[in-house]
Amino acid sequence: MPTPSHLSSKDPRYFDFRAARRVPETHAWPGLYEHPVVDGRAGAGEDAVPVVDMRDPGAAEAVARAAEQWGAFLLEGHGVSRELLQRVEARIAGMFALPAQEKMRAVRRPGDSCGYGSPPISSFFAKSMWSEGYTFSPANLRSDLRKLWPKQGHDYRLFCDVMEEFHGEMRALSDRLMELFLAALGLTGEQAAAVEAEHRIAETMTATMHLNWYPKCPDPKRALGLIAHTDSGFFTFVLQSLVPGLQLFRHGPDRWVTVPADVQDAFVVNVGDLFQILTNGRFHSVYHRAVVNRDSDRISLGYFLGPPADTKVAPLREAVGRTGGKPAYRAVTWPEYMAVRKKAFTTGASALKMVAVVSNAAADDDTATDDGLLS
């Protein structure tokens, strides 16, 4: 992280956003608004972000349209209570309000996947982002968070209790959404149940939680909360506060669509790169970013779902049959894909194109997984 002159912590890695009266060059991103920004609220015509209600009998068809055309949608009717979401947001706000020296106890070291600091993606870029983050594994929640609260007091227990309750609700919701995605691919209930890979996907999906704080910014036209990117895993639930900031990229013409933040209790669902591979390109990942605000802080939580590290992900046979009969991508594990993604960031290439099948011979080799699907 940068070493500005106005630090409230003695650790030079800490940037005090509250004390900043301008955006320093370390945090200034050129060309942020070379494409127009449009409002994605209902009534915006073709720019209205799709809304899927899980209670609707036509939810699978709505998911299919959204995943094919946008790679993202707002999810309603999910059953996670507003009261729990409010408690989650309050705990996140309290965590980021801790003194700098306390947050720095949990700083994410090079090579660490969990902890406090800049967004993990920031290591690929020379410029710094106008945000703080905290990443942890729900499976190791209490041990991960002891880095932040080593004395394990009241705040620690309250934070862990709320996040464990939220994780339980979200993990169950993840399974329900996976069933909906499979129905959206055109599989009937019996067909989906017969797909051996589906059982492995639903039973073995792993979760990661990333908390974000985007402080208000003196010059939001120069700063960026989170660089434009696609998510690497299967799909992501995003819980965001009432302050808008998440934007989705759309083509024809190129523009950024601001996701409405006032759709009550709705999650944003982003399709990730590995899900694009799994569906043989029918459902595509979405290029998105987070911008900052002059007047208000913004909080969000990303709940990321993906396969275990040793699982090879390749196009589902059912998806291949519906998209021309040939696999579009070779099989990769999540760590293998992240290595490709790192190379893509440094070269400006597309990670998905780098794992695309380029010949029949390559397809025969690269998709030779158990059952030709997922192993």
C-alpha positions in Angstrom: 0.0 0.0 0.0 1.2 3.6 -0.5 3.1 5.6 2.1 1.4 9.0 2.2 2.3 11.7 4.7 -1.0 11.7 6.6 -0.9 8.4 8.5 -3.0 7.7 11.6 -1.1 4.4 12.1 2.6 4.0 12.6 2.6 1.2 10.0 3.6 2.7 6.6 1.3 0.3 4.8 -1.8 2.0 6.2 -3.5 4.7 4.2 -5.8 7.0 6.3 -8.7 7.6 4.0 -10.5 9.8 6.6 -7.6 12.2 6.7 -7.2 12.5 2.9 -8.2 16.0 1.5 -7.3 15.0 -2.1 -6.7 11.9 -4.1 -2.9 11.4 -4.3 -1.3 10.2 -7.5 -0.9 6.7 -5.9 -4.7 6.4 -6.0 -5.5 8.3 -9.2 -6.7 6.1 -12.1 -6.8 7.6 -15.6 -9.6 7.0 -18.1 -12.3 6.0 -15.6 -15.0 7.7 -17.5 -14.1 7.1 -21.1 -17.4 5.1 -21.4 -20.7 6.6 -20.3 -22.4 5.6 -17.0 -26.1 4.8 -17.1 -28.7 4.1 -14.5 -29.7 0.4 -14.2 -32.9 0.9 -12.2 -36.3 -0.6 -13.2 -37.8 1.4 -16.1 -34.4 2.1 -17.7 -35.3 -0.1 -20.7 -32.6 -2.3 -22.0 -30.3 -1.0 -19.3 -32.5 -2.1 -16.4 -30.6 -4.7 -14.4 -32.6 -8.0 -14.5 -34.4 -9.0 -11.4 -35.1 -12.7 -10.5 -37.6 -13.6 -7.8 -36.9 -17.2 -6.6 -40.6 -17.5 -5.6 -41.7 -17.0 -9.2 -42.6 -20.2 -11.2 -40.7 -18.7 -14.1 -37.5 -18.1 -12.1 -35.4 -20.6 -14.1 -36.3 -18.8 -17.4 -35.5 -15.5 -15.9 -32.1 -16.8 -14.6 -31.3 -18.1 -18.1 -32.0 -14.8 -19.8 -30.0 -12.8 -17.2 -27.0 -15.2 -17.2 -26.9 -15.3 -21.0 -27.5 -11.6 -21.7 -25.9 -9.9 -18.6 -23.9 -12.4 -16.5 -25.6 -10.8 -13.4 -28.9 -10.2 -11.9 -30.7 -9.0 -8.7 -32.0 -11.9 -6.6 -35.2 -11.4 -4.6 -37.4 -13.9 -2.7 -34.3 -15.7 -1.4 -35.6 -16.1 2.2 -32.6 -14.5 4.0 -34.2 -12.1 6.6 -33.8 -8.4 6.5 -33.0 -8.4 10.2 -30.0 -10.7 9.6 -28.8 -8.6 6.7 -29.0 -5.4 8.8 -27.0 -7.1 11.6 -24.4 -8.2 9.1 -24.0 -4.7 7.7 -23.7 -3.2 11.2 -21.0 -5.7 12.2 -19.0 -4.9 9.0 -19.2 -1.2 9.6 -18.0 -1.6 13.1 -15.1 -3.7 12.1 -13.8 -1.2 9.6 -14.3 1.6 12.2 -11.7 -0.1 14.4 -8.5 1.9 15.0 -5.8 1.4 12.4 -3.4 -0.3 14.8 -6.0 -2.9 15.6 -6.9 -3.6 11.9 -3.2 -3.8 11.0 -2.8 -6.8 13.4 -4.7 -8.8 10.8 -2.9 -7.4 7.7 -2.8 -9.8 4.8 0.8 -10.8 4.1 2.1 -11.6 0.6 0.9 -15.1 -0.3 -1.9 -15.0 2.3 -5.5 -15.5 1.1 -7.2 -14.2 4.3 -6.8 -11.0 6.3 -7.1 -7.3 6.2 -5.9 -4.9 3.6 -6.3 -3.7 0.0 -8.5 -5.9 -2.3 -6.4 -9.1 -3.2 -6.7 -8.1 -6.9 -4.8 -4.9 -6.2 -1.4 -6.7 -6.3 -1.6 -6.8 -10.1 -1.8 -3.0 -10.5 0.6 -0.1 -9.9 -2.2 2.2 -8.6 -4.0 1.7 -5.3 -7.8 1.5 -4.8 -10.0 3.6 -2.6 -11.1 0.8 -0.3 -10.3 -1.5 2.5 -11.1 -5.2 2.7 -11.1 -8.2 4.9 -11.2 -11.7 3.5 -11.8 -14.9 5.5 -13.0 -18.5 5.0 -16.3 -19.3 6.7 -14.9 -22.7 7.4 -12.1 -21.2 9.5 -14.0 -18.1 10.6 -13.1 -18.0 14.3 -9.4 -18.8 13.8 -9.1 -16.3 11.0 -10.7 -13.5 13.0 -8.6 -14.1 16.0 -5.9 -12.2 14.1 -8.2 -9.1 14.4 -9.4 -9.8 17.9 -6.6 -11.8 19.7 -8.3 -11.5 23.1 -11.6 -12.9 21.7 -13.8 -10.5 23.6 -17.4 -9.5 23.2 -17.0 -7.9 19.8 -15.2 -11.0 18.5 -17.9 -13.3 19.6 -20.7 -11.1 18.3 -19.0 -10.7 14.9 -18.4 -14.4 14.6 -21.9 -15.4 15.7 -23.5 -13.1 13.1 -21.2 -14.2 10.3 -21.7 -17.9 11.1 -25.5 -17.4 11.0 -25.1 -15.5 7.7 -22.9 -18.3 6.3 -25.4 -20.9 7.2 -28.2 -19.1 5.4 -26.0 -18.3 2.3 -24.7 -21.9 2.0 -28.2 -23.2 1.9 -29.2 -20.5 -0.6 -26.2 -21.4 -2.8 -27.5 -24.9 -3.2 -30.9 -23.6 -4.1 -29.5 -21.2 -6.7 -27.3 -24.0 -8.2 -30.5 -26.0 -8.7 -32.1 -23.0 -10.4 -29.0 -22.5 -12.6 -29.2 -26.2 -13.7 -32.9 -25.7 -14.5 -32.0 -22.6 -16.4 -29.7 -24.8 -18.5 -32.8 -26.7 -19.6 -32.4 -29.7 -17.3 -35.5 -31.1 -15.7 -35.5 -32.1 -12.1 -34.9 -35.7 -12.9 -32.2 -34.9 -15.5 -30.4 -32.6 -13.0 -30.5 -35.3 -10.3 -29.0 -37.8 -12.8 -26.0 -35.6 -13.5 -23.3 -37.1 -11.3 -21.3 -33.9 -11.6 -24.2 -31.9 -10.2 -24.1 -33.8 -7.0 -20.4 -33.1 -6.6 -20.8 -29.4 -7.4 -23.6 -28.9 -4.9 -21.9 -31.0 -2.1 -18.4 -29.7 -2.5 -18.7 -26.0 -3.3 -16.5 -23.9 -1.1 -17.2 -20.4 0.2 -15.1 -17.3 0.8 -16.3 -14.1 2.3 -14.8 -10.7 1.4 -15.9 -7.6 3.2 -15.4 -4.2 1.6 -15.4 -0.6 2.9 -15.4 2.2 0.3 -14.8 5.5 2.2 -16.2 8.7 0.9 -13.7 10.3 -1.5 -12.8 14.0 -2.0 -12.6 13.5 -5.8 -14.5 10.3 -6.9 -13.8 11.1 -10.6 -10.1 10.2 -10.1 -10.4 7.3 -7.6 -11.6 3.8 -7.9 -13.0 1.5 -5.2 -12.4 -1.8 -7.1 -10.8 -2.2 -10.5 -12.9 -3.7 -13.3 -12.7 -7.5 -13.4 -14.6 -10.7 -13.6 -15.0 -13.1 -10.6 -13.0 -16.3 -11.0 -15.3 -18.9 -9.3 -18.8 -20.2 -10.0 -20.9 -17.3 -8.8 -20.9 -14.6 -6.2 -23.6 -13.1 -4.0 -23.1 -9.4 -3.3 -24.8 -7.7 -0.4 -24.5 -3.9 -0.7 -25.5 -1.0 1.4 -28.0 1.6 0.1 -25.2 3.6 -1.4 -24.8 2.7 -5.1 -21.4 1.9 -6.5 -21.4 -1.5 -8.2 -21.3 -1.1 -12.0 -21.6 -3.7 -14.8 -20.0 -3.3 -18.2 -22.3 -3.6 -21.3 -21.5 -3.6 -25.0 -23.3 -2.1 -28.0 -22.6 0.7 -27.2 -20.0 0.3 -24.5 -21.2 1.7 -21.2 -21.2 1.1 -17.4 -24.6 0.3 -15.9 -25.0 1.2 -12.2 -26.7 -1.5 -10.2 -29.5 -0.1 -8.1 -28.8 -0.3 -4.4 -32.4 0.4 -3.2 -34.0 -2.9 -4.3 -34.8 -4.0 -0.8 -33.1 -7.1 0.6 -31.9 -8.1 -2.9 -28.6 -9.7 -3.5 -26.6 -9.1 -6.7 -25.5 -12.4 -8.3 -22.5 -12.3 -10.5 -21.6 -15.3 -12.8 -17.9 -16.2 -12.5 -15.4 -17.5 -15.0 -15.5 -21.1 -13.9 -19.2 -21.1 -14.3 -18.8 -19.8 -17.8 -16.5 -22.8 -18.4 -18.9 -25.2 -16.7 -21.8 -24.0 -18.9 -19.6 -24.1 -22.0 -19.9 -20.4 -22.5 -23.7 -20.2 -22.4 -23.8 -18.3 -19.1 -21.0 -15.7 -19.2 -19.1 -14.0 -16.4 -19.6 -10.3 -16.0 -17.1 -7.5 -16.1 -17.8 -5.2 -13.1 -16.2 -2.5 -10.9 -16.9 -0.4 -7.8 -16.8 3.3 -7.9 -16.7 5.7 -4.9 -18.9 8.5 -3.6 -18.1 12.0 -2.4 -20.7 12.2 0.3 -21.2 8.7 1.7 -19.3 5.6 2.7 -20.3 2.3 1.1 -20.2 -1.2 2.4 -20.5 -4.5 0.6 -20.0 -8.2 1.2 -19.0 -10.7 -1.5 -19.9 -14.3 -0.8 -17.9 -16.3 -3.4 -18.7 -19.9 -4.4 -16.4 -22.2 -6.2 -15.0 -25.7 -6.4 -12.5 -27.3 -4.1 -8.9 -26.6 -5.1 -8.2 -30.1 -6.4 -11.4 -30.3 -8.6 -11.0 -30.1 -12.4 -13.7 -28.0 -13.9 -14.8 -28.6 -17.5 -17.9 -28.1 -19.5 -20.9 -30.2 -18.5 -21.9 -32.7 -21.1 -25.4 -31.4 -21.1 -24.2 -27.8 -21.7 -21.9 -29.0 -24.5 -24.8 -30.7 -26.3 -26.8 -27.5 -26.2 -23.9 -25.3 -27.5 -22.8 -27.0 -30.7 -21.5 -30.4 -29.4 -17.9 -29.4 -28.7 -16.3 -28.2 -25.4 -15.2 -24.6 -25.6 -12.8 -24.8 -22.7 -10.2 -27.2 -21.4 -10.5 -28.6 -17.9 -8.7 -26.6 -15.1 -8.6 -26.5 -11.3 -9.3 -23.2 -9.6 -5.6 -22.8 -8.6 -4.6 -23.5 -12.2 -7.1 -21.0 -13.5 -5.8 -18.4 -11.0 -2.3 -18.8 -12.3 -3.6 -18.2 -15.8 -5.5 -15.2 -14.6 -2.4 -13.8 -13.0 -0.6 -14.1 -16.3 -3.5 -12.5 -18.1 -3.5 -9.5 -15.7 0.2 -8.9 -16.3 -0.1 -9.2 -20.1 -3.5 -7.7 -20.8 -4.8 -10.9 -22.2 -8.1 -12.8 -21.5 -7.8 -15.6 -19.0 -10.9 -17.3 -20.5 -9.4 -17.2 -24.0 -6.2 -18.7 -22.6 -8.1 -21.8 -21.5 -10.3 -22.0 -24.6 -10.1 -25.1 -26.7 -8.4 -24.2 -29.9 -8.5 -27.6 -31.8 -10.2 -30.9 -31.7 -7.0 -32.6 -30.5 -6.8 -30.1 -27.6 -10.4 -30.8 -26.8 -9.8 -34.5 -26.7 -6.8 -34.1 -24.3 -8.1 -31.3 -22.1 -11.6 -32.6 -21.4 -10.6 -36.2 -20.6 -11.9 -35.9 -17.0 -14.1 -38.3 -15.1 -17.3 -38.5 -17.1 -16.0 -35.7 -19.3 -17.6 -33.2 -17.0 -16.1 -32.4 -13.6 -13.6 -34.5 -11.6 
